[in-house]
Amino acid sequence: MQYRDLGRTGVQVSELCLGCMMFGGRTEPQVSMDIIDRAIDAGINFFDTANVYNRGRSEEVVGQALKRNGKRNRIVIATKVHGRMIEDDPNGRGNHRRHIIQQCEDSLRRLQTDWIDVYQLHRPDSGLAIDETLRALDDLIRHGKVRYIGTSTFAAWQLMEALWAAKELGLNRFVTEQPPYHLLDRRIERELVPFAQTYGVALIPWSPLAGGFLTGKYRPGEAPPEGTRLAGRDDPRTRALLAERSYGVLETLQTMAAEKGVTASQLALAWVAQQPAITAPIIGPRTMEQLEDNLGAIEVVITDEDRRRFDEVAPPGRAIAPYYEADFGPHRYRWI
Ligand SMILES: NC(=O)c1ccc[n+]([C@@H]2O[C@H](COP(=O)([O-])OP(=O)(O)OC[C@H]3O[C@@H](n4cnc5c(N)ncnc54)[C@H](OP(=O)(O)O)[C@@H]3O)[C@@H](O)[C@H]2O)c1
């Protein structure tokens, strides 16, 4: 396992980040903890979770596992705030100070730790100005509850504005951004990637396998197999993934993977990991077998010729299957 700079922080994180979204949900706690132990043995020191994953159960399982193996001090834990955690409460979600501080306390309790390494906004919140949010996050850093702050699924303009506000106001700035990114959706290459390269923000992409599509487990004209993530789903993302255009990309991926003697998922993960400005893709194993497969990605070398072949079927900056539409503004209030 190799380690990379987490943006401009100086912190070293493994080239794969362990996504914990399945833990305590579709993956039962015992298996989740075994997956965590195996990932640490393989050299992974970077975990991603969120308060909303399985209504807090994911954080609880991570906390329990790190208590059990005594490795908390070696792990860089990233978690998130924004999504609804309190029903029937107009203040039970969002990026305002009240919610953020309450949720941070709850996450610390579930994770059984005194600090969060990277506290991320799960989404932008166009209902308030960024200085409100930044001041709350800055207070958490100053109180020692959080080491660094990051974002997820922000537009480049929103992040740029946040860096500007932080500088003007003398507050801690965001050091990471977590966007959706894989062969079927390369839209971040237009603005977010050059932004991140210019300003030293670490990109840690989510869904590097397009939720499992790029493993090759779904076949054209057939219903998704029982027990898989896409089974029984009929939403715009699933329809785009299971369209003919996506299978065209998958076919190239599978051909190239066979030539290299690796799995399609390993090649797809390696492609994300070795794209410009990427710090570490976040893998999302549901089972131990999937983790073992995903770990193999670190051995795969992507050549210029490989990139050229991928660019032909999945053009740079474009989406073959648009994976996510975020709230990219405008915002109700300005910070200035
Ligand atoms: N910031 C955000 O908004 C956001 C959003 C989503 C995720 N995330 C983070 O990113 C992480 C990864 O996201 P993701 O789970 O969507 O990533 P992904 O790598 O695109 O998909 C992972 C899924 O693919 C399937 N899979 C993986 N390896 C496989 C293999 N070898 N063989 C067969 N199937 C395999 C499994 O699904 P099945 O077996 O169930 O089919 C697995 O859960 C999450 O854990 C979370 O930490 C963040």
The ligand as an SDF file (V2000), in Angstrom:
LIG
                    3D

 48 52  0  0  0  0  0  0  0  0999 V2000
  -20.3090   11.5820   -0.2560 N   0  0  0  0  0  0  0  0  0  0  0  0
  -21.3240   10.9080   -0.7080 C   0  0  0  0  0  0  0  0  0  0  0  0
  -22.3800   11.4520   -0.9860 O   0  0  0  0  0  0  0  0  0  0  0  0
  -21.1850    9.4240   -0.9140 C   0  0  0  0  0  0  0  0  0  0  0  0
  -22.1430    8.7360   -1.6560 C   0  0  0  0  0  0  0  0  0  0  0  0
  -21.9800    7.3680   -1.8230 C   0  0  0  0  0  0  0  0  0  0  0  0
  -20.8900    6.7270   -1.2360 C   0  0  0  0  0  0  0  0  0  0  0  0
  -19.9810    7.4410   -0.5060 N   0  0  0  0  0  0  0  0  0  0  0  0
  -18.8140    6.7790    0.1270 C   0  0  0  0  0  0  0  0  0  0  0  0
  -18.1080    6.0820   -0.8730 O   0  0  0  0  0  0  0  0  0  0  0  0
  -18.0150    4.7020   -0.5220 C   0  0  0  0  0  0  0  0  0  0  0  0
  -18.0590    3.8850   -1.7750 C   0  0  0  0  0  0  0  0  0  0  0  0
  -19.2780    4.1060   -2.4820 O   0  0  0  0  0  0  0  0  0  0  0  0
  -19.9650    2.9280   -3.2510 P   0  0  0  0  0  0  0  0  0  0  0  0
  -20.2530    1.8240   -2.2840 O   0  0  0  0  0  0  0  0  0  0  0  0
  -21.0870    3.4810   -4.0420 O   0  0  0  0  0  0  0  0  0  0  0  0
  -18.7230    2.4530   -4.1790 O   0  0  0  0  0  0  0  0  0  0  0  0
  -18.6340    1.5150   -5.4450 P   0  0  0  0  0  0  0  0  0  0  0  0
  -17.2430    0.9450   -5.3980 O   0  0  0  0  0  0  0  0  0  0  0  0
  -19.0250    2.2570   -6.6600 O   0  0  0  0  0  0  0  0  0  0  0  0
  -19.7090    0.3540   -5.2150 O   0  0  0  0  0  0  0  0  0  0  0  0
  -19.5070   -0.6000   -4.2060 C   0  0  0  0  0  0  0  0  0  0  0  0
  -20.5010   -1.7440   -4.4250 C   0  0  0  0  0  0  0  0  0  0  0  0
  -20.1650   -2.4680   -5.6130 O   0  0  0  0  0  0  0  0  0  0  0  0
  -20.3500   -3.8570   -5.3820 C   0  0  0  0  0  0  0  0  0  0  0  0
  -19.0160   -4.4780   -5.4560 N   0  0  0  0  0  0  0  0  0  0  0  0
  -17.8170   -3.9750   -5.0530 C   0  0  0  0  0  0  0  0  0  0  0  0
  -16.8120   -4.8330   -5.3250 N   0  0  0  0  0  0  0  0  0  0  0  0
  -17.3780   -5.9030   -5.9170 C   0  0  0  0  0  0  0  0  0  0  0  0
  -16.8690   -7.1200   -6.4410 C   0  0  0  0  0  0  0  0  0  0  0  0
  -15.5650   -7.3910   -6.4080 N   0  0  0  0  0  0  0  0  0  0  0  0
  -17.7530   -7.9940   -6.9880 N   0  0  0  0  0  0  0  0  0  0  0  0
  -19.0700   -7.7270   -7.0600 C   0  0  0  0  0  0  0  0  0  0  0  0
  -19.6170   -6.6010   -6.5650 N   0  0  0  0  0  0  0  0  0  0  0  0
  -18.7800   -5.6850   -6.0050 C   0  0  0  0  0  0  0  0  0  0  0  0
  -20.9890   -3.9980   -4.0010 C   0  0  0  0  0  0  0  0  0  0  0  0
  -22.4070   -3.8360   -4.1540 O   0  0  0  0  0  0  0  0  0  0  0  0
  -23.4570   -5.0780   -4.0770 P   0  0  0  0  0  0  0  0  0  0  0  0
  -22.6850   -6.3130   -3.7700 O   0  0  0  0  0  0  0  0  0  0  0  0
  -24.4010   -4.7060   -3.0190 O   0  0  0  0  0  0  0  0  0  0  0  0
  -24.0990   -5.1130   -5.4130 O   0  0  0  0  0  0  0  0  0  0  0  0
  -20.4290   -2.7680   -3.3120 C   0  0  0  0  0  0  0  0  0  0  0  0
  -21.1630   -2.3580   -2.1810 O   0  0  0  0  0  0  0  0  0  0  0  0
  -19.1490    4.4690    0.4850 C   0  0  0  0  0  0  0  0  0  0  0  0
  -18.8840    3.3960    1.3620 O   0  0  0  0  0  0  0  0  0  0  0  0
  -19.1800    5.7870    1.2030 C   0  0  0  0  0  0  0  0  0  0  0  0
  -18.1800    5.7960    2.2150 O   0  0  0  0  0  0  0  0  0  0  0  0
  -20.1180    8.7740   -0.3440 C   0  0  0  0  0  0  0  0  0  0  0  0
  1  2  1  0
  2  3  2  0
  2  4  1  0
  4  5  1  0
  4 48  2  0
  5  6  2  0
  6  7  1  0
  7  8  2  0
  8  9  1  0
  8 48  1  0
  9 10  1  0
  9 46  1  0
 10 11  1  0
 11 12  1  0
 11 44  1  0
 12 13  1  0
 13 14  1  0
 14 15  2  0
 14 16  1  0
 14 17  1  0
 17 18  1  0
 18 19  2  0
 18 20  1  0
 18 21  1  0
 21 22  1  0
 22 23  1  0
 23 24  1  0
 23 42  1  0
 24 25  1  0
 25 26  1  0
 25 36  1  0
 26 27  1  0
 26 35  1  0
 27 28  2  0
 28 29  1  0
 29 30  1  0
 29 35  2  0
 30 31  1  0
 30 32  2  0
 32 33  1  0
 33 34  2  0
 34 35  1  0
 36 37  1  0
 36 42  1  0
 37 38  1  0
 38 39  2  0
 38 40  1  0
 38 41  1  0
 42 43  1  0
 44 45  1  0
 44 46  1  0
 46 47  1  0
M  CHG  2   8   1  16  -1
M  END
$$$$
